[in-house]
């Protein structure tokens, strides 16, 4: 099921904290803005509002974001953080009933992390009658969403051996493909893929990542951890023709 919104995009329903992915409707394109330095959550929301106003876009155009957190959360800590984050989305009137339309990744730099949860980047829609298709697939680690505690359903929980990291990567790549297909796309449509792990991916990067087409424009590897303790591998991907850095 997909839901269309007045902000110019459609989304795949996911969980309370984010949708599984978004795609621009015909007549719109998605633009991505990366901050030169992470902006703490409250400050980041304020800057996003300013950028949308400068672009003459409504709050409803806000469709995806990328967060950075100080360290992986406990399951309860993640719930508490998500309630705080979701509160602003509800204040902005973005929820569709109980559904959160905004796609998201939230990862934790292993070195030099921010002191508090912060925005790394965000995406929004703008009118464009001739735009190519654009989309953002939300981040996923090696556990299905909507099952309660992530740790109860994680692939190879607690095992960080090379064979286990491979299995985690395969599960995440499969999930990326499921989300792409739900939006009507494949890896061939992507302009960027991001990977978040502190583990060695070199043994399988060729056979699992490159051969699938998940690195068709290269692969951005962030030395980061997923946002929940004991999750080890996460990815997201996108097709965005316009990207810029906000100072």
N, C-alpha and C positions, 0 to 999 in steps of 0.2 A: 504494500500500500504506500502511495505517495500522497502528500498533501501540498497544495499550492497556496501561496501567501501573497498578500498585497504588496509585499516588499520586492517582488520580482523574482522569487525563487521557489522551488519545491523542495521537500525534504523527505527522508525516510525516517519514520518514527523510531526512536531508540529508547533511551531511559530518561529518568528525570533530569540528569545533569547535562545531557546533550543528545542530539539526533545522530543517526549513523552516517549521514551525509546530506549534502545539499547540491542542487544544480540550478543554474540560472534558467529562467523561463525565456521563451523566444522574445526578442526585443530588449534583452538585458545581458549584461556580462558581469562576471565577478572580478573584482580587483582585490589585491592583497597588499596590505601595508605592514611592514616589519618595523618595529621600533629599534632605534640604534642601541638603546639600552633597555632592559626590562623595566616596565612601569608597574609599581604596586597596584593591586586590584582596584582600589577606589580611584586612584589617580588615572589608571588606565581606562576605566570606564568613562571618566570625565574627558580624557583626550579623545577617545573614540567618538563621543558625542560631538566634540568640537569638529573633528574631521568630517563627520557626516554632515554637520551643518554647513561647513565650508564647501562641501560638494553638493549642497542643496538636496540631500537625501534624508529621508525620514529614519527614525530609529529602527523601523521595520526592515530596513535594508541590511542591517547587521546580520550576517548569516553564518559566520564561523570565526573561531579564535584559537590561538595557540598559547598555552600558559606554561609558566615555569614555576616550580615550587621548590622550597628549600631542601626537602627530603621526602622519601616515600611515606605516605600516611598509613596509620593503622586503618583497619576497616571502619571503625567508628569515627576516627579523625577525618577520613575521606567523606563520610556522610555529613559530618558537621561542616566541612569546607564547602561541599556541594550545595548545602542549604543556604549558605551565605552567598555563594556565586549566583545561584538560581534566583535569589531574592531580587537582585537588580534586574534580571531579565523579566521577571514578573512585573516589577515597577515600570519597566519600559513598555509593558503591554505586548510582549513578544509571544507569550505562551498561547497555544491554540487549545483551549480547554485545559486538559492536563498534560498536553504534549509540548515538549521543548523543541523548537525547530532548529536551534543553533548548533552546528557541528563544532567539535572541540577536540584538541589534544591537550594533555596536561602531563608534563614530564619533569624530571628532577635532575639538574646537572650534577654529575658526580664530583666535579671540581668547580670551585668558585660559584656556588649556587646563590641565588638571591636570598635576602634575609626574610622575605615573606612572599606568598604567592603573587605572581606578577604576570602581566601580559608581555608576550614575545612578539605576537603578530595578530592581526585580525583581517577578516575579509568582509566585503559588502558589495551589494549590487549597484550598478549604474545603468541607465538606459543606453541602449546601443542597438539600433535597428539592423545592423549588419554583423553583429558579433558572432564569432564562432562559439560552439558549445563550451561552457565552463562549469566546473564543479569542484567541490572539496569533499573528500572522504574523511570522516572523523578517525582519530587515532584508535587503535585497538591493540591491547596486549594479549597474552596467551590464555585468556579466559573469556567465556561467553558473557554477554551482558544480561541483566535482568534475572539472574539466578540467585540473588542474595549475595552472600560473601563471595568475593572473587577467589579467595584461597580454596574454597570448597570445590571449585570446578576448574582450577588452573591446570594446564598441561604440565605434567612432570614437576609438581610442586616440590621445591627444595632441592631439585637436582639441577646443577649447573655444569654437568659434564658435557663435552662436545656433542655426543649423540642427543642429549636432552635439549641443548640449545637449538640443534637442528630441528627437532620435533616442534619446539615452540615456534621457531621461525616458519615452518611449514604451515602450522595452524594459523598464524597471523597472516601469512600470504594468502591462504585460502579465504580467510575472512575479508581481506581487502578485495579479493575477486568477487566475493558474494555481494559486498556493498557496491562495488562498481557495476555489477550486473543489475542490481536493483535500481540503479540510476539510469541504466541503459548504456553503459560504457564498458571498456576493457582497458588493460594496461596501454594499449596502442593510442588511447586518447589522452594519456597523462602528459603533463609538462614538468612534473616534479614528484619525486618520491623521497620521503624522509624516514629514517630508521633511528631508533633510540635503544641503545643497549651498551653495556660496558663489557660485553663478552666478545670473543673472537668470532667474526663472521666469515673470515677468509676461507675456511675449509668448504663452505657451501655457497659463497657469493656467486660463483659462476653458474653452477648447476641449478640452484634454486631461485636466485634473485634475477640474474641477468637473463638466463634462458626463458624465464617467464615473461620478460619484457618489462619488469618492474624497475629497471635502471636504464630505460631507453634514452633518457637525457642525463644520465649519471645518477648517482645516489648520494644524498646528503646524510651523512652518518653523524649524529649528535651523540657525544659521550655522556648520555643521560640514562636514567632509570625510569621505568614506568612509575605511576603515582602511588601504587599500593605496595606495601612490604611483601617481598617474596615473588613479585612479578619481575620478569627479567628482559622482555623483548617486546617492542612496540613499533608500529609503523603507521604512517598516514600517507595520502597522496592527493594530487590535485591536477586540474587543468585550468590554468589561469594565465591569460595572455598579458595582463598588466600588473606589474609588481613594483613597489617602490619602498624606500626606507624613509621613515619619519624621524627627524632629528629631535 
